[in-house]
Amino acid sequence: MRSMTSRATPSEAADRPAEAIPATLGPSMRCKVPGPESRALAARLAKVESQNVTALDPAPIFWERAACANLWDVDGNRFVDLTAAFGVSNVGHAHPEIVRAISEQAESLLHGMGDVHPPRVKVELLEQLAALYPKGYASDPPEVRTVLSSSGSDAVETALKTAMLATGRPGILAFEGAYHGLSLGALDCTWRSDFREPFRSRLPGKTRFVPYGDLESVAGVTRGEGGINPREIGAVLVEPVQGRGGERVPPAGFMRGLRTICDEQGWLLIADEIYTGFGRTGEVFACNHESVIPDLLCVGKGLASGMPISACIGLASVFDAWPLSEGEALHTQTFLGHPTSCAAALASLAIAQRWKLAERARKLGKMALGTLRQQLAGVDTVEEVRGLGLMIGIECTSPEISLTASTALLSRGYVLLPSGEDGRVLSLTPPLVVGHDELYSACTEIAEHLKSVSGRGGRAIR
Ligand SMILES: Cc1ncc(COP(=O)(O)O)c(C=O)c1O
């Protein structure tokens, strides 16, 4: 076993010669999906899991293994993953370097005491995150501090508490269509009523929503329009591109405009880059497209490309609103700074840098968007094709069309998910390592399917 003190530093790991990105394999279907093994597992799951968690009718495919941009189900079918499993596996599934980092870390220290006697690897990760923080037009990143956590919702909770301490105001301005997670604080900032309604009486009700991408509405709030008192607002919470809201890209200048308004109003700008972070939109952070420095930045998903870890990073001047810990952190978790997740994150960041994955996402995204727009031009089942980098949405004319499309594509060996408020957007967020040709083939297959149901109310022509 190699001692953890001899682990390559992140910059050494990033400086290694870039080996070739492994090829993505095309789909290979052995049976109709869901196959017999998947159906059997669905029947077993129905007996042991809460009924709200996994939709079992029709049965999903159960995953057996995954590598790079491919995954295999329990029936031996091979798929191309166009989801990166909820936008997580940015450097590809089970990258050997990440697997090695986890295994070496686990052999020496599997679990630590994150906020009391922390593991070395936590320090190394926080240093890397500080170095990556958006720097706007400056040559060096600003001085930042970080609180680690496990899920995206956790990172949003940290941001909400930090904003309240720093501004003394609990109010949040968020956006229609926003998704910030489902824990109670984050849920208060999530737009969709189906998520919120059952728990309304438990929600703080401190969030005001305005239309996404509309700077004029935000300016209206500063004038007290819409019955919102601007002095109650402490922070604006925004996804630079909405993910679960349906891959919605705001007009150019939106993030920069928000920064200006926040500065004028004394509001904090919280960028939720849990979906967009670590290269997905063609920049390490989507804020970088407009050289915006947020006050707080939430990250998760692609941070470790497959291990549960998230973070709220932010300007030191903002984080200093928290009192100095004298033995009892006011906001922490048992698994804060979990060693194996930190080690996986360090490996993932180094791989993304070495393989220039943000640049790759930009190029592949341009190709995929161009292909889809060209092939879907004039197709009456499609409202719009939009995206930034490898975060692409095909807005269909109805949720049924996008649902039927994702089912049809699954049977052809492509995994993709519907997104958007009512599920009418077919979402493509593949691993950033997905092969050019396989992504092109996926776009062609999607377009062929959507053309085949054109004018048929979503039913495939046989
Ligand atoms: C932008 C954004 N914020 C927050 C979250 C919540 O993350 P998690 O599901 O890890 O709690 C998500 C999840 O999809 C997200 O897309």
The ligand as an SDF file (V2000), in Angstrom:
LIG
                    3D

 16 16  0  0  0  0  0  0  0  0999 V2000
  -28.7390   23.1620   -9.5420 C   0  0  0  0  0  0  0  0  0  0  0  0
  -28.9580   22.1320   -8.4720 C   0  0  0  0  0  0  0  0  0  0  0  0
  -28.9040   22.4870   -7.1940 N   0  0  0  0  0  0  0  0  0  0  0  0
  -29.0950   21.6000   -6.1990 C   0  0  0  0  0  0  0  0  0  0  0  0
  -29.3800   20.2860   -6.4770 C   0  0  0  0  0  0  0  0  0  0  0  0
  -29.6160   19.3070   -5.3530 C   0  0  0  0  0  0  0  0  0  0  0  0
  -28.5750   18.3810   -5.3000 O   0  0  0  0  0  0  0  0  0  0  0  0
  -28.7790   16.9860   -4.5200 P   0  0  0  0  0  0  0  0  0  0  0  0
  -29.7850   16.2000   -5.2730 O   0  0  0  0  0  0  0  0  0  0  0  0
  -27.4010   16.3750   -4.5470 O   0  0  0  0  0  0  0  0  0  0  0  0
  -29.2210   17.3350   -3.1410 O   0  0  0  0  0  0  0  0  0  0  0  0
  -29.4760   19.8730   -7.8050 C   0  0  0  0  0  0  0  0  0  0  0  0
  -29.8020   18.4740   -8.1500 C   0  0  0  0  0  0  0  0  0  0  0  0
  -30.1750   18.1270   -9.2240 O   0  0  0  0  0  0  0  0  0  0  0  0
  -29.2620   20.8130   -8.8330 C   0  0  0  0  0  0  0  0  0  0  0  0
  -29.3580   20.4750  -10.1150 O   0  0  0  0  0  0  0  0  0  0  0  0
  1  2  1  0
  2  3  1  0
  2 15  2  0
  3  4  2  0
  4  5  1  0
  5  6  1  0
  5 12  2  0
  6  7  1  0
  7  8  1  0
  8  9  2  0
  8 10  1  0
  8 11  1  0
 12 13  1  0
 12 15  1  0
 13 14  2  0
 15 16  1  0
M  END
$$$$
